[in-house]
Amino acid sequence: MKARVTVTLKTGVLDPQGEAIRHALGALGFDDVEGVRQGKLIELDLADTDPAAAEARVTEMCEKLLANTVIENYSVEVI
């Protein structure tokens, strides 16, 4: 079973990498981009066979390691 975790910065948290991407896009002629928020995608291969148990386990992983819950949001998708 696979799980996909998407981690993004919370609203209001400064995103210097996103701003650097926006600036670089502008330099390449993509002036219509008004904002960029950069995040990360984590894909996990799991031994679990129960989707609910897998989602609970991955949520626990996010809370303990994969996401800094003070400044980041995350979503879990079991596929």
C-alpha positions in Angstrom: 0.0 0.0 0.0 1.2 3.5 -0.7 0.6 6.8 1.0 1.2 10.3 -0.2 1.8 13.1 2.3 1.6 16.8 1.1 3.2 19.3 3.5 2.7 23.0 3.0 3.5 26.1 5.1 0.6 27.5 7.1 -1.0 30.8 5.9 1.0 33.7 7.3 4.3 31.9 7.5 6.9 33.5 5.3 8.0 31.4 2.4 11.4 32.6 1.1 11.7 29.6 -1.3 8.3 30.4 -2.8 9.3 34.0 -3.2 12.6 33.0 -4.9 10.6 30.8 -7.3 8.2 33.7 -8.0 11.1 36.0 -8.7 12.8 33.5 -11.0 9.6 33.0 -12.9 9.2 36.7 -13.4 12.8 36.9 -14.7 11.9 34.2 -17.2 8.9 36.2 -18.5 6.2 34.7 -16.4 5.1 38.1 -14.9 1.5 37.0 -14.3 2.5 34.9 -11.3 1.5 36.8 -8.2 2.5 34.3 -5.5 4.1 31.0 -4.9 3.9 28.7 -1.9 6.5 25.9 -1.9 5.9 22.6 -0.1 7.0 19.0 -0.2 5.5 15.7 -1.3 6.5 12.5 0.5 5.5 9.1 -0.9 5.6 6.1 1.4 5.5 2.4 0.6 3.7 0.7 3.5 3.3 -2.9 4.6 -0.2 -2.2 6.0 -3.1 -3.7 4.1 -5.9 -1.9 6.0 -6.3 1.6 4.5 -7.7 3.1 7.8 -4.8 1.7 9.8 -2.3 2.9 7.2 -3.8 6.4 7.3 -3.6 6.5 11.1 0.0 5.3 11.1 1.0 7.9 8.5 -0.7 10.6 10.4 1.3 9.6 13.5 4.5 9.8 11.3 3.5 13.3 10.3 2.9 14.5 13.8 6.2 13.0 15.0 8.6 13.7 12.1 7.3 14.5 8.6 5.7 17.8 9.3 6.6 20.7 11.7 3.0 21.2 12.9 3.9 24.6 14.4 4.4 26.1 10.9 3.2 23.4 8.5 -0.1 21.8 7.5 -0.2 18.3 6.0 -2.6 16.0 4.3 -2.5 12.2 4.0 -3.8 10.2 1.0 -3.7 6.4 1.0 -3.5 5.0 -2.5 
